[in-house]
């Protein structure tokens, strides 16, 4: 610091001479004036450096730390984003597979449902066929019973007509006697 002080004072004294009077300027050659200005500039810059060195160093150190922290944060965010992107890509790839699985399962379920409906339709058709068969059988039996009754009625009526036409009073008395004799035998056997 002591070395810098004499230079500073010399520069100030030369500067004072040059700035002090126009006559002194005329006496001093332009080359010396330029040298004096250059020395003045160097001294000014040196003093500026000396005074601002610590604050500037601190400012740049702090700025360096902030920039470094920002870069590290950006790197972490980039890694996080890359991981999320990879996760999303994996999920999208799985989504295609899941869609294919769902489609396959839906097709299987549709085929099973179709088979179930066909089976149920066959069973319903079989039930309807059996019910129709029973109704036909019942109608046939009913018609046969009616036919038998009609036939029996007709046979009795026809027999009655034939008997009335061909039965004589003697045949009638003989039949009544035979029937009463058979009834007596049945009643004696029952006792």
Secondary structure, DSSP 8 states (H G I E B T S, - for coil): -HHHHHHHHHHHHHHHHHHH-HHHHHHS-HHHHHHHHHHHHHHHHHHHHHHHHHHHHHHHHHHHHHHHHHHHHHHHHHHHHHHHHHHHHHHHHHHHHHHHHHHHHHHHHHHHHHHHHHHHHHHHHHHHHHHHHHHHHHHHHHHHHHHHHHHHHHHHHHHHHHHHHH--HHHHHHHHHHHHHHHHHHHHHH-
